[in-house]
């Protein structure tokens, strides 16, 4: 059987399965089990690759053959992915790669156990100036203050804004309060000539875009 590293060299990383890619990080298996077999067991145990990537050290080290060094390697790889996506957003207009916004938000915030409210400040060419976690709440609620959002956007000389928050419950459907907040922010930002391009909701299993669903057109 072709080993993952050999397969990667011959065919490229995209040709490898999740288990094969994970096996490269694990390097070795355990007694009676190859690295690929161990990787398959890990993916089965956690149920999905995102769940494995967001696991705690305690969760991973309970599994035979998995220590804190393995957890650290996996976390380092995951962090590189998140940083790469964020850097891509700062280099190019979000219109040239809209999928990166979704990928970045889900990778960074989709599995947090508490709610956060995030602002992505964009320049006149719709490139990312900064991603800021502005408010943090409990597992089901975050207090959001529009005045603070306007102040932070103006201080960065932002031309446009994307806001987002996560739902630890797993559902990405907006609440009535989410709809009201979006309308309020849209109108408030227009008064200072800043465009609210989208409000995104991310969860462990879903993504909701107010723009995609036609909720970003409000009359003053």
Helices and strands as residue ranges (DSSP letters): H 4-11, G 13-15, H 18-26, H 35-46, H 49-53, H 57-61, H 68-91, H 98-109, E 116-122, E 128-136, H 146-155, E 160-166, H 176-191, E 195-202, E 207-209
